[in-house]
Amino acid sequence: MKAHASKFKWSKYTQLLVPLMSILLIVIFNLLRDPSFFSIGTSTNNLGNPVLTGNLVSILNGASELAIIAMGMTLVTAACGGQDISVGALATIAGSVFVRILRSGQITIGSILVGFLCCCVAAMLFGAFNGTLVSVFRIQPMIATLVLFTCGRSIAYWINGGATPTISSPLITAIGSFIPGCPVPTPIIIVAVMALILGLVFRFTTLGLYTQTVGINQRAARLNGINPMFIKLVSFLVLGLCCAVAGCISVSRLSLINHETMLLEIEMDAILAVAIGGNALGGGKFKVTGSVLGAYAIQALTTTLYAMKVPSTDVKAYKAIVIILIVVISSPVVKKATNRLWTKIRARIPAKKEVVAQ
């Protein structure tokens, strides 16, 4: 009984093995190449406030939007067995709504909250549209979200009257960079808050359990009183909320919105973060922590390549090679072979001990 319990407890953490090993390999490589690569320093920003600097801070800060979107993508993948490829366009729509509200009057804390709520509502409505296509009409998620992927950035462009507006305010700058008196970049804090909220939701509600159940077997879930249609719709609503938060961060970083380049191709990185995080892309069991670690692994790889002065045109090629290796290592075939080999090794160890004892 104790062996079975310990085995079950260990299985809860094996899913994080791939993202942790990926990050560990990148850390070891950088420490061998440059021992000071992950050193953290302090400096002063334009306002004269002390802030943290260094590659580690840049990695955590730069991956903020990706980590938040990966959280929502994990739920959609787990419930629907497919991925949403419109998250970049959806975040751009949310950011465009955010900018439109802020430009309608004076920028204050109140107007920022109103703008944030409006962009959350807009993103969740578009998320509900995607969710309806998937849950009600049973369209494959990647095909259903192809609609918004195609036209989403045009919609964001129309929201601001075909313009590329800018917003200038110390409050907006604080959201995208540093809060005065706090040395940690604000986006990192926002990621921690989002992770805490989702963690509390999974801890005190049955959303996580129901999502896994629907992803594993919809028919069995329905027989147990779970509504798969509702669970899938909720997963897209949560993803819409995550896209809204990511969109606001992206807008606040530059104090403007560029509909064509904002979070461009982030949907591919989000899917990879979910895969690297050990989550099954076919749905079912999931771990949001793994996806967040996967997002940081991707950003760490990107930062490493730029630190090695790899041309920007070649970065994607190098990333693709490393990501292929990570995905292959985490594939079910390799995992099964590794488990079989480990079982054989463990079976031989007691036999050798008995021979020695005799």
C-alpha positions as CSV (number, residue, x, y, z in Angstrom):
1,M,0.0,0.0,0.0
2,K,2.8,2.4,0.9
3,A,4.6,1.6,-2.3
4,H,1.5,2.3,-4.3
5,A,0.9,5.6,-2.5
6,S,4.5,6.7,-3.0
7,K,4.3,5.8,-6.7
8,F,1.1,7.8,-7.1
9,K,2.6,10.8,-5.3
10,W,5.7,10.6,-7.6
11,S,3.6,10.5,-10.7
12,K,2.1,13.9,-9.8
13,Y,5.5,15.5,-10.4
14,T,6.9,13.5,-13.3
15,Q,4.9,15.7,-15.7
16,L,7.2,18.6,-14.7
17,L,10.3,16.6,-15.4
18,V,10.6,17.7,-19.1
19,P,10.2,21.5,-18.6
20,L,12.5,21.4,-15.5
21,M,15.1,19.4,-17.4
22,S,14.9,21.8,-20.4
23,I,15.5,24.8,-18.1
24,L,18.3,23.0,-16.3
25,L,20.1,22.2,-19.6
26,I,19.8,25.8,-20.7
27,V,21.1,27.0,-17.3
28,I,24.0,24.6,-17.3
29,F,24.9,25.6,-20.9
30,N,24.9,29.3,-20.1
31,L,26.9,28.9,-16.9
32,L,29.5,27.0,-18.8
33,R,29.6,29.6,-21.5
34,D,29.3,32.6,-19.2
35,P,29.3,32.1,-15.4
36,S,27.8,35.6,-15.0
37,F,24.9,35.0,-17.4
38,F,22.3,34.7,-14.7
39,S,23.7,37.3,-12.3
40,I,21.2,39.9,-11.0
41,G,22.2,43.5,-10.6
42,T,20.5,46.8,-9.8
43,S,20.3,50.1,-11.6
44,T,18.1,53.1,-11.7
45,N,15.4,53.8,-14.2
46,N,14.4,57.1,-15.8
47,L,12.6,58.1,-12.6
48,G,15.6,57.4,-10.4
49,N,14.1,54.3,-8.8
50,P,16.3,51.3,-8.1
51,V,15.3,48.3,-10.3
52,L,16.5,44.7,-10.9
53,T,18.5,44.0,-14.1
54,G,20.1,41.0,-15.7
55,N,19.3,38.2,-18.1
56,L,17.3,36.3,-15.5
57,V,15.1,39.3,-14.9
58,S,14.8,39.8,-18.7
59,I,13.7,36.2,-19.2
60,L,11.1,36.3,-16.5
61,N,9.8,39.7,-17.7
62,G,9.9,38.9,-21.4
63,A,8.0,35.7,-21.0
64,S,5.1,37.3,-19.1
65,E,2.6,37.5,-22.0
66,L,3.5,34.0,-23.2
67,A,3.2,32.5,-19.7
68,I,-0.3,34.0,-19.1
69,I,-1.6,32.9,-22.5
70,A,-0.1,29.5,-22.0
71,M,-2.2,29.1,-18.8
72,G,-5.4,29.6,-20.7
73,M,-4.2,27.5,-23.7
74,T,-3.6,24.6,-21.2
75,L,-7.2,24.5,-20.2
76,V,-8.5,24.6,-23.8
77,T,-6.0,21.9,-24.8
78,A,-7.1,19.7,-21.9
79,A,-10.8,20.1,-22.4
80,C,-11.0,20.1,-26.2
81,G,-8.1,18.1,-27.3
82,G,-7.0,20.9,-29.7
83,Q,-5.4,24.3,-29.7
84,D,-6.6,27.9,-30.2
85,I,-4.5,29.6,-32.9
86,S,-6.2,33.0,-32.6
87,V,-4.7,34.0,-29.2
88,G,-2.4,36.6,-30.7
89,A,-5.2,38.2,-32.7
90,L,-7.5,38.0,-29.6
91,A,-4.9,39.7,-27.4
92,T,-4.6,42.4,-30.1
93,I,-8.3,43.0,-30.1
94,A,-8.3,43.3,-26.3
95,G,-5.4,45.7,-26.4
96,S,-7.1,47.8,-29.0
97,V,-10.3,48.1,-26.9
98,F,-8.0,49.0,-23.9
99,V,-6.4,51.8,-25.9
100,R,-9.7,53.0,-27.3
101,I,-11.2,53.4,-23.8
102,L,-8.1,55.2,-22.4
103,R,-8.0,57.7,-25.3
104,S,-11.6,58.7,-24.8
105,G,-10.6,60.8,-21.7
106,Q,-8.0,61.5,-19.1
107,I,-6.0,58.5,-18.0
108,T,-6.6,57.8,-14.3
109,I,-6.6,54.6,-12.2
110,G,-10.4,54.6,-12.7
111,S,-10.2,54.8,-16.5
112,I,-7.6,52.1,-16.5
113,L,-9.8,49.8,-14.5
114,V,-12.8,50.5,-16.8
115,G,-10.6,50.0,-19.9
116,F,-9.3,46.7,-18.5
117,L,-12.8,45.4,-17.7
118,C,-14.0,46.4,-21.2
119,C,-11.2,44.6,-22.9
120,C,-11.8,41.5,-20.7
121,V,-15.4,41.5,-21.7
122,A,-14.5,41.9,-25.4
123,A,-11.9,39.1,-25.3
124,M,-14.3,36.8,-23.4
125,L,-17.1,37.4,-25.9
126,F,-14.7,36.5,-28.8
127,G,-13.6,33.5,-26.7
128,A,-17.2,32.5,-26.3
129,F,-17.6,32.7,-30.1
130,N,-14.7,30.3,-30.5
131,G,-16.0,28.1,-27.7
132,T,-19.5,27.9,-29.3
133,L,-18.0,26.7,-32.6
134,V,-16.1,24.1,-30.8
135,S,-18.5,22.9,-28.1
136,V,-21.9,23.4,-29.8
137,F,-21.0,22.8,-33.5
138,R,-18.2,20.4,-32.7
139,I,-15.7,22.0,-35.0
140,Q,-12.1,21.0,-34.4
141,P,-10.5,23.8,-32.3
142,M,-7.7,24.7,-34.7
143,I,-10.2,25.1,-37.6
144,A,-12.8,27.0,-35.5
145,T,-10.2,29.5,-34.3
146,L,-8.8,29.9,-37.8
147,V,-11.7,32.4,-38.4
148,L,-10.5,34.8,-35.7
149,F,-6.9,34.1,-36.6
150,T,-7.6,35.4,-40.1
151,C,-9.7,38.5,-39.3
152,G,-8.8,39.3,-35.7
153,R,-6.1,41.9,-36.4
154,S,-8.3,43.6,-38.9
155,I,-11.0,43.9,-36.3
156,A,-8.5,45.4,-33.8
157,Y,-7.5,47.9,-36.5
158,W,-11.1,49.0,-37.1
159,I,-11.7,49.5,-33.4
160,N,-9.4,52.5,-33.4
161,G,-10.7,53.9,-36.7
162,G,-7.9,52.5,-38.8
163,A,-5.2,54.2,-36.8
164,T,-2.2,53.1,-34.7
165,P,-2.6,55.2,-31.6
166,T,-0.3,55.9,-28.7
167,I,-1.0,56.5,-25.1
168,S,1.2,58.4,-22.8
169,S,0.9,58.2,-19.0
170,P,3.1,57.3,-16.0
171,L,0.3,54.9,-14.9
172,I,0.5,52.9,-18.2
173,T,4.3,52.9,-18.0
174,A,4.1,51.5,-14.5
175,I,2.0,48.5,-15.8
176,G,4.4,47.7,-18.6
177,S,7.7,48.3,-16.7
178,F,8.1,49.1,-13.0
179,I,5.8,50.4,-10.2
180,P,7.6,53.2,-8.4
181,G,9.4,51.8,-5.4
182,C,9.2,48.2,-6.5
183,P,12.4,46.8,-8.1
184,V,10.6,43.8,-9.7
185,P,9.1,44.4,-13.2
186,T,5.3,44.7,-13.0
187,P,4.6,42.0,-15.7
188,I,6.3,39.4,-13.5
189,I,4.0,40.3,-10.6
190,I,1.0,40.1,-12.9
191,V,2.0,36.5,-13.9
192,A,2.3,35.5,-10.2
193,V,-1.1,37.0,-9.5
194,M,-2.7,35.2,-12.5
195,A,-1.1,31.9,-11.4
196,L,-2.3,32.4,-7.8
197,I,-5.9,33.1,-9.0
198,L,-5.9,30.0,-11.2
199,G,-4.4,27.9,-8.5
200,L,-7.1,29.0,-6.0
201,V,-9.8,28.2,-8.6
202,F,-8.4,24.7,-9.1
203,R,-8.0,24.2,-5.4
204,F,-11.5,25.3,-4.3
205,T,-13.6,24.3,-7.3
206,T,-14.0,21.2,-9.5
207,L,-13.0,23.0,-12.7
208,G,-9.7,21.2,-13.0
209,L,-11.2,17.8,-12.3
210,Y,-14.1,18.3,-14.7
211,T,-11.8,19.7,-17.4
212,Q,-9.5,16.6,-17.2
213,T,-12.6,14.3,-17.2
214,V,-14.1,15.9,-20.3
215,G,-10.7,15.8,-22.1
216,I,-10.1,12.1,-21.2
217,N,-13.6,10.8,-22.1
218,Q,-16.6,13.1,-22.9
219,R,-19.1,10.2,-22.9
220,A,-18.1,9.1,-19.4
221,A,-18.1,12.7,-18.2
222,R,-21.7,13.1,-19.5
223,L,-22.8,9.9,-17.8
224,N,-21.4,11.2,-14.5
225,G,-23.4,14.4,-14.8
226,I,-20.8,16.7,-16.2
227,N,-21.7,19.0,-19.1
228,P,-18.8,18.8,-21.7
229,M,-20.3,21.7,-23.7
230,F,-20.2,24.0,-20.7
231,I,-16.7,22.9,-19.6
232,K,-15.3,23.6,-23.1
233,L,-17.0,27.0,-23.2
234,V,-15.6,27.9,-19.8
235,S,-12.1,27.0,-21.0
236,F,-12.4,29.4,-23.9
237,L,-13.7,32.1,-21.6
238,V,-10.7,31.7,-19.3
239,L,-8.4,31.8,-22.3
240,G,-10.1,35.0,-23.4
241,L,-9.4,36.5,-20.0
242,C,-5.8,35.5,-20.2
243,C,-5.5,37.1,-23.7
244,A,-7.0,40.3,-22.3
245,V,-4.4,40.5,-19.6
246,A,-1.6,39.7,-22.0
247,G,-2.9,42.4,-24.4
248,C,-2.9,45.0,-21.7
249,I,0.7,44.2,-20.7
250,S,1.9,44.3,-24.3
251,V,0.2,47.7,-24.9
252,S,1.6,49.1,-21.7
253,R,5.2,48.1,-22.5
254,L,5.4,50.4,-25.5
255,S,2.5,52.8,-24.7
256,L,1.1,52.1,-28.2
257,I,-0.6,49.3,-30.2
258,N,0.7,48.0,-33.5
259,H,-2.1,45.7,-34.8
260,E,0.2,44.0,-37.3
261,T,3.1,43.0,-35.0
262,M,1.7,42.9,-31.5
263,L,2.3,39.4,-30.0
264,L,2.8,38.1,-33.6
265,E,3.2,34.3,-33.7
266,I,2.7,34.0,-30.0
267,E,0.1,31.3,-30.6
268,M,2.8,28.9,-31.8
269,D,5.0,29.6,-28.8
270,A,1.9,29.1,-26.5
271,I,1.2,25.6,-28.0
272,L,4.9,24.7,-27.6
273,A,4.9,25.9,-24.0
274,V,1.9,23.6,-23.4
275,A,3.7,20.7,-25.1
276,I,7.0,21.3,-23.3
277,G,5.1,21.5,-20.1
278,G,4.3,17.8,-20.4
279,N,0.6,18.3,-21.2
280,A,-1.0,15.9,-23.7
281,L,-2.0,17.9,-26.8
282,G,-4.8,15.4,-27.3
283,G,-6.5,16.5,-24.1
284,G,-7.0,15.1,-20.7
285,K,-4.6,15.4,-17.7
286,F,-2.9,18.8,-17.5
287,K,-0.7,20.9,-15.2
288,V,-0.6,24.7,-15.7
289,T,2.7,24.9,-13.8
290,G,4.3,22.9,-16.6
291,S,3.0,25.2,-19.2
292,V,4.4,28.3,-17.4
293,L,7.8,26.6,-17.0
294,G,7.6,25.7,-20.7
295,A,7.1,29.4,-21.5
296,Y,10.1,30.4,-19.4
297,A,12.1,27.6,-21.2
298,I,11.3,29.1,-24.6
299,Q,12.2,32.6,-23.5
300,A,15.4,31.4,-21.9
301,L,16.4,29.7,-25.2
302,T,15.6,32.9,-27.1
303,T,17.6,35.1,-24.7
304,T,20.5,32.6,-24.9
305,L,20.6,32.7,-28.7
306,Y,20.6,36.5,-28.8
307,A,23.4,36.5,-26.1
308,M,25.4,34.3,-28.4
309,K,24.9,37.0,-31.1
310,V,22.9,34.6,-33.4
311,P,21.3,36.7,-36.2
312,S,17.6,37.4,-35.6
313,T,16.9,35.7,-39.0
314,D,18.5,32.5,-37.7
315,V,17.0,32.4,-34.2
316,K,13.8,30.7,-35.3
317,A,15.8,27.9,-37.0
318,Y,17.8,27.2,-33.9
319,K,14.7,27.3,-31.7
320,A,13.0,24.8,-34.0
321,I,15.9,22.4,-33.7
322,V,16.0,22.5,-29.9
323,I,12.2,22.4,-29.6
324,I,12.1,19.3,-31.9
325,L,14.5,17.6,-29.5
326,I,12.5,18.6,-26.5
327,V,9.2,17.5,-28.0
328,V,10.7,14.1,-29.2
329,I,12.2,13.4,-25.8
330,S,8.8,14.1,-24.1
331,S,6.8,12.1,-26.7
332,P,4.9,9.0,-25.4
333,V,7.1,6.6,-27.5
334,V,10.3,7.8,-25.8
335,K,8.6,8.0,-22.4
336,K,7.4,4.4,-22.8
337,A,10.9,3.2,-23.9
338,T,12.5,5.0,-21.0
339,N,10.0,3.5,-18.4
340,R,10.7,0.1,-19.8
341,L,14.4,0.5,-19.6
342,W,14.1,1.9,-16.0
343,T,11.9,-1.1,-15.0
344,K,14.5,-3.5,-16.3
345,I,17.3,-1.7,-14.4
346,R,15.3,-1.7,-11.2
347,A,14.5,-5.4,-11.6
348,R,18.2,-6.3,-11.9
349,I,19.3,-4.3,-8.8
350,P,17.7,-6.6,-6.2
351,A,18.9,-9.7,-8.0
352,K,22.5,-8.4,-7.7
353,K,22.0,-7.6,-4.0
354,E,20.9,-11.2,-3.3
355,V,23.9,-12.6,-5.1
356,V,26.2,-10.4,-3.0
357,A,24.4,-11.4,0.2
358,Q,24.8,-15.1,-0.5
